[in-house]
Amino acid sequence: MTADLALIWPELILTIGGLITLMLGTFLGDRQVGLYQLSALLTLAAAAAAVVALFGVEASVFSGTLAVDGFGGFAKLLIYAASFICILIAPRFFTGGMRAEYPVLILFAALGMGIMASSRDLMTLYVGLELNSLAAYVLASFMRTDERSTEAGLKYFVLGALASGMLLYGISLLYGFTGTTDFTGIAARMGGEMNVGLIFGIVFVLAGLGFKISAVPFHMWTPDVYEGAPTPVTTFFASAPKVAAMALMTRVVIDAMGPAVGAWQQIIIFLALASIILGAVGAIGQKNIKRLLAYSSINNVGFMLIGLAAGTQAGVEGVLTYLLVYVVTTIGAFLVVLQLRDADGNYIESIPALAGLSQRRPGLAAAMAVFLFSLAGIPPLFGFWPKYLVFEAAVNANLLPLAIAGIVASVIGAFYYIAIIKTMYFDDKSDTEIPACGGAIVEDAVITASALWLSIIGYLFIPMLAVVSASAAAVLF
Amino acid sequence: MSGFPILSLMLAIPAAAAIACLFAGDRLARLIALGATVVAFVLGCVMWAQFDIGGPQWQFTERADLFGRFSWALGIDGMALMLIMLSVFLMPLCILASWDAIKSRVGLYMAMFLVMETIMIGVFCAQDLLLFYIFFEAGLIPMYFIIGIWGGANRKYAAYKFFLYTLLGSVLMLIAMIAMIAEAGTTDIPTLLNYDFPVEMQTWLWLAFFASLAVKMPMWPVHTWLPDAHVQAPTAGSMILAGVLLKLGAYGFIRFMMPMFPDASAQLMWIVFGLSMVAVVYTSLVALVQSDMKKLIAYSSVAHMAIVTAGLFAFNQQGMEGALIIMLSHGVVSAALFFCVGVIYDRLHTREIDRYGGLAVNMPAYAIFFMLFTMASIGLPGTSGFVGEFLSLAGIYEASSWVAFVCTTGIILGAAYMLYLYRRVVFGELTKDDVKAMPDLNPREWAVLAPLAAVALWMGVYPESFLAPMRGDVTTVVARLAPAKPAGDAHLAAGKPQPAKAQGETAHGSSHAGGVQ
């Protein structure tokens, strides 16, 4: 047991750090913003350092319920980094309304997500997922006085509870028909003859997880929650939980259901194509940039699922690379949204108000154009590369029709991305002034760095990414 | 040849200048753009002078394994050399053409053109399949901005249509490339050129490539984006679109589809011939009834490109050499024609043919240049158009006399619509007052038209300069295609020699000998 504790340093650090931050918040009140923010950031940095220190270790702790391996490590690093940025950008947004709960909730959510990414048992899976979800429900309704925010929180909670119910039902079926909650044990049973109970279990588990990654047809909450939640929280929702849920889904599909390819593959293929197509078509009519980015995240999840549908190591490598590039892009895009304020300091979310942005804020518009072209996967922007990887995995796994359907549907997606670029670049200036906001050094730096990385510089990182993602993906095979 | 990375330098100069232009003021941005494109042109000339005709197929090769799965592999053969020369030659002229016409957001405009130049050079010199695809598709972004920001009234629609149309074609090619890489296990283009793909696979790969390249080309019936894009694009945008971007499709045919999938090319040659024949006749007829000058020239481009595709798929030396010369010639001539339209558009701000007339009276120098390029477009002997059309039609005739017959009508119709255009714009009475007030060419316009005219004549009088570097590469492709080549319907039939004459028949024998003399 003590030996096991030494292997879960990241989780321990997050727990202790989260509790300390909570105490600080309780005793010092909401005025000491800098202090508890610093404590949360340090906690995340320490946890990330612990993950790095544990790289190369491959172990199963607490009677095989939690895995300490490269795959979990990769996901955790991404999750912690995304959480770090989401804490960093918050005070400027909440100006005065910032409370200590925000970093605390993000820390606990990050802890839950870390458990999700490394769970090897249906029980730890559920614990991690709920820890993350409960924190997320509160975060969504963080602006207590804002109607849209509370509505988003409630909606998220009700639908999330429904999804958790489905997941639990699936888990109970899987447990009932395999006699174990351990992934290895389930996989062993799946290798044998399939029966209706197992198939139902798979369907319900995938449905519950599909809700978390907001894959169609379990995506209905996404646009509303993304729109209603405060923008830093939306940034968080669009980045870290996507990584955790996708990593979890990958582990469940490959590790626990691996032998039953026939049973899960068609479900994943359906989720992938439905997400790509609906994510693209649904985005076309949107007038709110946050809703649009919500549909874009649905669309991108579809592409990740193509890599997962391949079910090969190359496919999982593609998913991991995709997650990394997606997180960088999506954080960058939301940071741009955070900078859009009119002269009175009100946040602008409507797309028509962006007309002529390239003449008012050329740098910001250029960065947004990079993010959007990258989300659309147009080379030479780096968003092309993960798309290439997942399609390559699909073609090599003999899923040629899936690859063709997916790539043709990606053209529909390109339409709404270039429509925003049209608004920013081709249209005449709108009446809304969007003055440069001063003092946002952190945001500016993150936007610049991610835009530069996503332009051609990212390609130089391919060899490194290939090594890292290969070593992470190899764990599952 | 090895050592100095001249191709990387040619890519880096416009790219660096593009970044500089973004931060420069209007005047400085123009100067930076002109300077960078001229330097790239000079480098191109150095490269041409250094190119060893008859030497190794791939020259100036560079290779750096930067990207893990694929590499920064550059290198050119004669065909790529000529197309790069075309790009770097047209670029400074495009910058000059938009010197005064573009007044808003000059820095961004110049940056987009320089990015475009980088991408075009990159497409022609990429020796790695994925690197090629990245350059090939990247061209969409700057062109989208050029049409969308500085275009005409309906520019947004045209920009969308251009972007989505070409993207839809390209993505299928990407899937085909993935399948090729999986099958052959390499992304290296020279290796893939000699890899024999299984015959059934070739058919699918061919069709996927065809979907992409036919749109870029553009071939009938997927050409409809081109007239819209041309009409809405600014003058220099049209010049570069007609001059170089339309050549990407044909380059893809001769670089990838034909040598990589020879069997499929032979099997499916009828598709290309069929579409080309329809395109030549149909688009020529459509061009005849246009009232918008740019649209007319855009349709004529589709007709010329159809002769290129037919010439390429003739599978013989003349056909391919002719097609390549048409590509170069059309690049120069159509860019010049679009500039000619731009010259009078800048003065009267309309492209309606009926609004002009009688320009020969008050713009004599313009009329002469316009005449020269009209004739070059028709294919008058002595101009560049003739060489290409004659060679390619000769090649097509060897493959199929019917296709040659139909394509030749394109030449006649071409003469009809071009002369009709010329008559309406330049000849006739000079009645309209605003047309009377138009001044003749200014020095800047001379500086654009004179080099174009010189090259059009050079290519018409001494095409060997342009053919020599490409000859070896065409021979390589023809040899690669030879095993799959179908028999044409026009052959040089060997004469039936008379049986050897007996000694006694002297009278008959001497008359025969006389015939020989």
HADDOCK unambig.tbl for C-alpha pairs under 7 A between the chains (distance, minus, plus):
assign (segid A and resid 378 and name CA) (segid B and resid 138 and name CA) 6.95 0.50 0.50
assign (segid A and resid 379 and name CA) (segid B and resid 134 and name CA) 5.23 0.50 0.50
assign (segid A and resid 379 and name CA) (segid B and resid 137 and name CA) 6.19 0.50 0.50
assign (segid A and resid 379 and name CA) (segid B and resid 138 and name CA) 5.29 0.50 0.50
assign (segid A and resid 380 and name CA) (segid B and resid 134 and name CA) 5.53 0.50 0.50
assign (segid A and resid 380 and name CA) (segid B and resid 138 and name CA) 5.47 0.50 0.50
assign (segid A and resid 392 and name CA) (segid B and resid 178 and name CA) 5.79 0.50 0.50
assign (segid A and resid 395 and name CA) (segid B and resid 179 and name CA) 6.73 0.50 0.50
assign (segid A and resid 396 and name CA) (segid B and resid 182 and name CA) 6.93 0.50 0.50
assign (segid A and resid 407 and name CA) (segid B and resid 171 and name CA) 6.31 0.50 0.50
assign (segid A and resid 408 and name CA) (segid B and resid 168 and name CA) 6.59 0.50 0.50
assign (segid A and resid 408 and name CA) (segid B and resid 171 and name CA) 6.89 0.50 0.50
assign (segid A and resid 411 and name CA) (segid B and resid 164 and name CA) 6.76 0.50 0.50
assign (segid A and resid 411 and name CA) (segid B and resid 167 and name CA) 6.75 0.50 0.50
assign (segid A and resid 411 and name CA) (segid B and resid 168 and name CA) 6.02 0.50 0.50
assign (segid A and resid 425 and name CA) (segid B and resid 149 and name CA) 6.77 0.50 0.50
assign (segid A and resid 426 and name CA) (segid B and resid 148 and name CA) 5.82 0.50 0.50
assign (segid A and resid 426 and name CA) (segid B and resid 149 and name CA) 5.00 0.50 0.50
assign (segid A and resid 459 and name CA) (segid B and resid 67 and name CA) 6.06 0.50 0.50
assign (segid A and resid 460 and name CA) (segid B and resid 66 and name CA) 6.13 0.50 0.50
assign (segid A and resid 460 and name CA) (segid B and resid 67 and name CA) 5.68 0.50 0.50
assign (segid A and resid 462 and name CA) (segid B and resid 67 and name CA) 5.44 0.50 0.50
assign (segid A and resid 462 and name CA) (segid B and resid 68 and name CA) 6.03 0.50 0.50
assign (segid A and resid 463 and name CA) (segid B and resid 67 and name CA) 5.86 0.50 0.50
assign (segid A and resid 463 and name CA) (segid B and resid 68 and name CA) 4.50 0.50 0.50
